[in-house]
Amino acid sequence: MTVETANETANEPANEPANETAVATANQPASGSGIEPGADAGASPETGTAPETGTAPETGASPETGAVLHRDALATLRAWTGATPEQERLRARYVAHLEGFQEEAAGEEAAGKEAAGSPGHGVLRDSVPDHLTASTLVLSHDGARVLLTLHAKARRWFQLGGHLEPGDRTLADAAAREAREESGIADLVVDAVPVHLDEHVVPFCRPGTGDPDRPVHHLDVRFVAVAGPDAETALSDESLALRWWPADALPDPELTELVRLARARTSLDRTRLDQGSPDQASSDQGSLDQASPDHSGGA
């Protein structure tokens, strides 16, 4: 899948990090609480067990449709709470967008239609002018660095992600699939709770509308994952470069809020933790979890 999940402006020069080599890995000892690298990060509210992210449907299962993914996306975003008024505004925007396809998606799912030829239901690429995308900010095990990809078309550094596919059962599935494909980290586990939303115009997304005055908008849902201390990355053919960047020296200031919220979600914000006692840090994370309930809304 082509990564088209951040504010994308073609021909912007790529920044280079100081003292960083391409496809670097984190080697410091693990510390802090929160999502453990390689651990199941999110639990299903129905079963209490961690959802399987990025896995294919069981053998013999019928092809998934955009309707299944639509149902999960709508449930997930209805249950989620944005960390800021702007994030809440975007959440309401996404929910209203998905609700516009609710009757259509429910009808297709009830009829048992297969993915081939199905409409996008507001989540797949063929829903224009707006459709959802999913991306993942990958943190090093200690939260000190973030793994970013240099987008081939925009020539800017972004988190990993891309379009949703009919076989994705949940938003977290889609985010995990894209993150594993583009990072080369096969055992990467994505937290099932979103951390950030971002809407942006993507003029080169195809299929487009054919109308330059009606460009495609990506409604990106962003998640977080924590790589293990020995994680080895591999450049995919979808990226010009893949690199660990210091969390406090990002190549694009537009990533700052995403990184801040992702580190808070995983309790890997060293500054925040160092300023308070362990008990206070635990309390802060508990408050965050309460504000962002772990509802995957999975089928």
N, C-alpha and C positions, 0 to 999 in steps of 0.2 A: 504494500500500500504506500502511496505517496504521502509524505508527511505534510499536512497543510493545516496546522492546528494553532498557529499563533498569528499575531498581527504581522502580515507579510507584505513587504514592499520590495519589489524586485530591484536588483542592482545595488543594494546597500552594501558597503564594504564589510568584510568579515573582520572582527576584532580578534586579536591573538592574546592569550593569557600569558602573564609573566612566569617564566620557569615552569611551564607545563609542557609535557610531551603528549603527542597524540595517543589516544586510547590508553591513558594512564589508569592505574588502579590504586585504591586506598590501602595502606599497609599499617596504619596505626592500630593499637589495641582497642577493642570495643569498650565503650563506656556509656553510661546513661541508661535511662529507662525508655519505655515506649515500644514501638514495633521492633521486634528482634529480626535481624537479617535472616531470611530463610524461614521465618515462622509464619503461621497463618495469621494474617493481620486483621481480618474482619470476620464477624460471626453473623450467621443468618438469624434474623429476629424470630423466625418461625421454628427453627430447629436448635438454635444455640450452637451450631457447628459452623466451622469456617467454610465459606463458599469456595467452590473450585473455580478459579479464575483462569481464563485463557485455555480451557480444555475443550476438546472437540466433543460433539454430541456422542452418546453411546452408540456402539455399533448396531446397525439395524434401525436406528431412530430416523424418523422422517426429517427432511430438511427443515431447518428453522426458517421463519419468515420475519420480515420487519415488524410484524405484529407482536411477536414475542419480545423483541427488544424494545419496542415502543412501550409495552406494558411495564417492563422493568424500569425504563428511564422515567416514566411518569411517576411511578411509585417512589423511586429513589429521590427525585427532585421535590416531590410533595413532602417527603419526610425530612429532608435536609433543611438546615438553617444557615443562611449566609452570615459570615463573620462581620460584615459591614453593611450599612444601608445600601450601598451600590451593589454588593453581592446579593442582597435580598431582592433588589430591583431586577437583577438579571435572572434570579431564580424564578420570579413571577413571570418574566418574559418567556423563559424556557417552558414553564408549565403551560402557559396560555398557548404557546406554539404547539405543544404536544396534544393539548386538549382539542385543538382544531382537527386532529386526525383520529380522535379516540373512537368515534363510532365506526369509521372505516376500518380501523385496525381490529376492533372487536369482531366485526362481521367477518373479516377474512380468517381470523383465528378460529372462530366458531365453525367456519366452513371447511377448515383443515387444508386450506390451499398451501401449495408448496412455494418455495422461495422464488422459483423461476417466474419471471413476469410479474411479481408482486410489486405494488407501489411502495414508495419509500416510507410512508407513514411518518414523515418528518424526521426520521432518524437515519435513513440511508442516503447515499450520494444522489440518487435520482429524485429526491425531494428538493425542488428548487422553488424559490430562491434561497430557502433556509433549510439547513439540516444539522443534526448534532454531529460532533466529533468527540473523540476521547483521547486524552493524553496523560502521561505519567511523568512526574518529576522524580527522578531517581537520585536519592541521597547516598553519600558514602555512609559506612556503618556508624561513624561518629558525628554525622551531620555537618562536617566541615566543608565538604565539597558536593557539587551537583554535576550530574552527567548530562551534557547537552550535545545536540547534533547540529551540524551546520547545514541548513536547508539548501538544497541544490538550486531551487528557483529563486527564493528570496535572498539567499546568501546572508542569512542571519542565524544566530544561535538560538535554538528553541529546545524545550523539553521534548521527549519522545512521544509520538502519537500519530494519529491519522483517522481515516474514515472508519465508520462502523461497517460491519459486514453481516449478511443475512445469517451466517452461522453463529454469530455472537449472541449468547442468551442474555447477557447483562452488560451494562456500561463498563463494569469492572473487568469483565471478560475481554471486552474490546481493548481497554486500556492496557491490560496485561499482555495480550497477544502482540500489540504494537510495540510495547516496551521490550519484550523478549526478542522480537524480530530485529529491532533496531539497535539494541544494546549488545546482543550476543550472550546475555546472561540468562541461561536456560531455566534456572531455578528461581528467578525473580518473582516475588509475591507482592501483589498490589493490594493495598488497603482498600476495602470495599466502600469506604466512606469518601465522597468527594471532598476536596479541600478548597477548590477555587473554580470560578466560572469566568469565561471571557468570550465576548462576541466580537467578530471581526469580519471585514469584507475581504474576500479572496477572489480577485478578478480572474485568476487562471484556473480556478476549480472547474473541472469538466465532469459531467455535462453542465454547461452553464445555461443561462436563460436566453442567450442570443440578443439580449438587450443591454447595451452598456449602461443605461440608466436604471437597470434593475439587476445589480450584481448579486452573486451568491454570498450569503452570510454563513459562516461557520459558528455554531453555538457550541463552544468547546467546554467539556466537562473534564476537570483536571483532578487527578488522583496522585498518590504518593507511594513510593516503594523505597525500601532500604536495602542496599546491596551488602553482601557479606564482606568481611575484611579481606578475603582472598578472591573476590569476584574478578573474573577475567572478561574483558569486553572485546567485541569484534565488530569491525566496521561493516555495515551492510551496503548493498549497492544502491540504497536509497539516500545515502548521506555523502556529503563531500568530506566530512571529518566527524569524529566522535571524541569528546574530550571532557575530562574532569576540570571544573572551574571552582575556585574558592567561593564559598557561599557569600562571603562579604566583598567579593570583587567580581561581580557578574558582568558579562559583556553587554548586557542590555538592561537598563533600569526598569523596563516594563516587567521583568521577571521578579523584581524585588518582593512584591506582595505575595506572589505564589510561593516563593522560597520561604518567606517568613511564616506563612500559614502552614506549609508542609512541615517545617521544622517544629513548629508548635504542636502540630498533630502527633508527631512521633516522639515528642519530648527530647528532641535532639538540638534544641536551641540552647547552646552552651551558655550564652550570655544570660538568658532568662533563668536558667537553672542555677548558675553560679551566684546570682544575686539573691536567691532565696534559699531557704532550707529545703532538704529533701521532702519534708512533709508539705511545704508550701508548693513545691513543684508537682507533687502528686495531686494536691488539691486543684492546682491549675489545670492539669490534664483531665481530671475528673470533670471539671466544669466544662472543658472543651468537648469531651465526649457526650455530656448531657445536652449541650447545645447542638451537636451534630450526631444524632442517634444513628447507630449502626444498622440501618435498614437497607438491605440490598434490593428488596422488592423483586427478588428472583422468581422465576417460574417454578 
